[in-house]
Amino acid sequence: MAGSVVIAREDLERHSLNADDIQDLVFAVMEHQEGGGCNTASVVGFVVFYFHHQAVQEFLTARYGLERLMISEFKVFAKGLFPPIEKEMRHWKVGEDPYMVIRMFTIGCINEQKTRDVDGAEAKMKKEMFLKLLCDHLQNLFVEGPLFASVLGHQKRIIMDMMDFRDEEIIEEIRHKCESICFWMNLYQFNAVEREIFFNFLQQFVTNGKHLKLDFSDFYGWSESEIRKVFKSIATMKGKIDELLIDMTSSPSMPLVVDLISILPNISSELKLFGNCVHGNYCEEFKSEMLQFDTNTLQTSKLKVQVSKWVGKGTVPVIKATLRKGKKPDVRYRRRGYQT
């Protein structure tokens, strides 16, 4: 897969082609003979062809790999599309990713198998093999750990690649394969486009989020409308999140508080909200909404909710709530001690 593809006249003849047949894909280069001279009388024998753009080569590589390679060859080919992920001390390190464009084109080719009526037994086996490798890659990429800097860029890349899956049957197949993955995710250094893609990723593919940390502090420039989109994505996602941590600097509006409460059914263990936004009025609004929450909508028998404020380098709990399915919410608001 590495390097440029050079096509000689002999290659064309072997497949009963001539230069006119491929003129839209390639350009011709006249090679010099040894010594620097050029024999114009035999110029045809020294013409080689290159693709106009490397992406053409990468697309044809993806198509050839998916449709022409033997199963055993395709397995080697597909493994090379996913860079290795290794753990070094407390860091997770992603190796080089030289074939990311081929990976993207392979996803596109899998997408169009149905429309192109390429659905034989071998095509299905290759699709299954590729999706299995993709899900194994996701499991190694979204792992629990304190340091994400070394994998964050590649997480974004893979999420963007997966947005190219359009066929609902394939999306459902991926979702099923991802059921055993406990995603460990941080959402902070994402630009506007990447955020939209991340929202879609949550809704489409995450069925079991072990940990999700959302940093909405002012430093990262989140608008309230974007934050509400995140909450709506969580509220409508196919699965659930075990532990959700939210860091918020600015005081949320009442509609934002309502949206925040709406995601509780999609959390199975604990919600923690902390930041400088915590003050008396906000806590009263949050408490009021919590007391009206219908615990019958919970997916778990018990859910803990904690709202804390930053004090120095640490946090101090202000609201603690315990929600039990079918029972009245137990909400405690701290002014001096905890008051029910």
N, C-alpha and C positions, 0 to 999 in steps of 0.2 A: 504493500500500500504506500510505501514511502517513495519520494522522488518524483520527477517528471516522467511522463510517458512519451517516448519518442517512437513515432511510427515511420517505418521505411517503406519504400515502394514494394519490397518483397512481402511485407505484412499485408498490404492491400491485395496483392495478387493472390495470396494464399486464401483469401476470403472472397475472391472474384469481385473486388471493388477497384475503383479508380479514384483519382483525386477529385473528380467532379462529384462523386457520391458523398464525400465528407467535407466539401469545401465550406459549409456553414459552421463546422465545428472546429476546424483547424486552420493553421496558416503554414505555408511552406518556407523552408529555409534551405538555401543552397550551401552545402558544406564545401570547404576548401580541401584540396588534395594536399598530400604531404609536400612540404617545401613551400607552402603558401600560395602555390599557383592554382589556377582553376581551369580545368579542361572544359571549355564551353561545348565542345562537340559531344561530350558524354554527360552533360549536366543532369539529364534525367536520372542517371544512376546515383547521383550524389544529393538528391533532394530528400530531405526528411521533413516530417510534419509534426507540429506541436499543437496542443489544444489552445484555443484563444484565451482561456482562463482556467486556472487550476480547479475551479468549482465544477467545470464540465467533467474533468477527470474524476473528481470525487463523487459526482452523481453517478457516473457510469460504473465506478467501483462498487458503490452501494447496490445498484441494480444488478450487476453481475454477481456480486456476493450472494444476494438473496435468491436469485433465479437460476444461476448456473453452477454454483459450487456444489460439490457433494456434501452430504450432511456432516461428515467428519471434518471436511475442509471449512464448512461454514462455522462450526463450533470454534475453531481456532480463529477464524476471521472475526466473529462476533465478540470473543473475549478481548481481542485487541482494541475494540471500540470503547472499552471502559478502562480508564486509568486505574492503576493499583492504589489502594488506600492502606496506609500502614500506621501503626501506633508507635510513636517514639516518645518514651517517658510519658508526659501528660499531654502530649500533642498528638493530634491526628493529622497526618500529612498525606496530601494527594499528590500522586506522581504526575508526570507530564501528560498532557492530553492532546497529542498531535492529530488525532483522527476525529475531533469533535464534529467537523463538518460532515464527514462520512457517516457518523452516527446520526446526525440530523437528517441526512438524506435517506438513511436506512429506515428511520421512523416514517418518513414520508412515503417510502415505497411500501411499507407494511400497511399504511393507511389506505393506499389505493389498490390493494390486492383484490378487494371485493368488487370495486368498480371496473377493474381490468379483468375480472373473472379469473384471477390467479388464486385458486383456492383448493388445489390438489392436496393430497396427503403430505407430500414433501414440503409444500409451502406452509402448511399448518404446523409441521414439526419445526421448521425454521423460525416461524413466528413465536411459537411456544418457547423455543430455546432463547431467542432474543429477549422476550419479556421476562423470562426467569433470570437471565443475567442482569437485566435492568433492576429488578426488584432486589436481587442480592446486593447490587451496587448501592441501592437506596438504604438497605439495612446497615451497610458498613459506613455510609456517609452521614446519616442522621442519628448518630449514636450519643449516648449520655456522656458528658464530659465537661470540664470547666473551661476549656479553650476551644473557640470556634474559628479564630482568625484564619487558620491554615486551611480550612475547608469551606469557609463561607462563599468564596468566589465560585467554587465548583458546585456548591449547592444551588446557587442561582442559575448556573449554566444548565444543570440537569433539569431543574424546574422549568426553565424556558424551553428546553428540548421537549419535555413531556406535554407542553401545551399544544404541540403539533399533532397529538393524537386527537382525531375527530370522530372516529367510529365509536358509537356508544357501546357496542359489544366488546371492543378492545379495551375501552375505558373500564368497563365492568370487570373484565378479566384481570386487568392490572389491579383494580381495587380489591378483588378477591385474593390475589397473590400477596397484597400488602397488608392483609388483615393481621398477620402475625408480627408485623413490624411496629415497634413502639417508637414513634418518631420523637426525636429530641430536637426542638427547633428554637432558634432565637430570631426575632424579627426586629431589626433596627436599622442597619445601614443599607436600606433599599431605596432606590429612587422611585419616582411616581409610577413608571412603567413596570418596574420589578414588583412593586406592591400589588398592582392589579393582577399580575401573573401569580403571585403568592396566594392572593385571595382565591383565585380559581383552583390552584393546587390543593388548598385546604378542602374546598367543596368537592372536588372531583376524586381525589385519590387517598386522602388521609382518613382512615377508618379507626385508628387507634393511636392517638397522640399521647405519649407518655408525659411529655413536658413541653409547654409552649410559653416562652417569655416574650412579652410585647413591651418594647421600650418606646413609650410615646412622649418622652421628655422633650422639651422645647428645642434642645440641641439638634434633633433630627428633623425638625420642620414638619411635623405631622399636623394636618388640618383636622378640624372636628369631623368634616364630611368623610375624610379618609379613615379616621378611627371608627366611625359608625359603619363603614363598609367592612372593616375587619370584624366587628361584632356580628354583623349580619351574615358574613361568610361562615363564622363559627356556628351561629344559630341554625344555619341551613345545611351544614356539612353532614355527610352520610354517617359519620362515626362520632366518636366522643374523645375528649381530652381528659387525661387523668389529673394533671396539675397545671393550672394556668396562673402565671405571674404577670401582673401589669404594673408598669412604672409610668405614672402620669404626673407631669409638672403643673399644667394649668387646671383650673377648676372646671370640671365637666358641666355642661348644661343639663337641664332636666331631661330632654330627649335622649341625651347620651347615657344618662343614668338608667333610663328605661331600657335602652338597647343593651346595656351591660347586664341588667337583670335577666333579659331575655335569653342570654346564652347559658344560664345556669343548668338547664336540662341537658346540655351537651358536655357538662363537666362531671366526672365520676368520683373525684376525690376532694379536691380543694381549689378554691379561688383565693388568691392573695392580690390585693390592690394596695400599692404604696406610692408615696410621693409627697410633694409639697402642696398638693391640691387639697389636702384634708383639712377642713375647718368646720365650724359649728353648723352653718347652713347646709353644707354638702352632706354632713353626717346625718342630719335630720331627714333630708330628702332620701338618702340611701336607706336609712332605717325604715322610713315610711313605705318605700317600695318593697323592701324585703318582707315586711309584715303582711303585705298583700299578695305575696308570691304563692302560687298554687303548687304545693309540694308533690301533688299527684303526677306532675309532669316530669319529675326526676327520673333518670335512668338508673339511679343507684338508691340504696336504702338510706344512705346518710351522706351528706355533703357539708363540708366546712367552708365558711367564708370569713375572711379576715381583712379589715381595712386598717392600714398603718400609716403613720406620718414619719417623715425623716426628722430625726433629732441628732444633730452632730453627724457621726459616721454610721449611726445605726437607725433602727426604726422602733417606734412604740405603737403597739396595737391600740386602736381607737374604737373599732367595732369588731365584735366577734359574734358570729351567728352559726348555729347548727340547724341544718335542715334535714328532717327525717320524712321519708315518703309517707304521705297521707296524714301527717301531723302538722299542727300549727308551728310556724317558724319561731325559733328561740333566738331573739336578737338582743344583744347586750351592747349598750353604747356607753363609752367611758367618758365621764366628765371628771368626777372624783370616784375612782373605783369603777365598777361596772354597774350600770343600771338597766334593768330589763324593761 
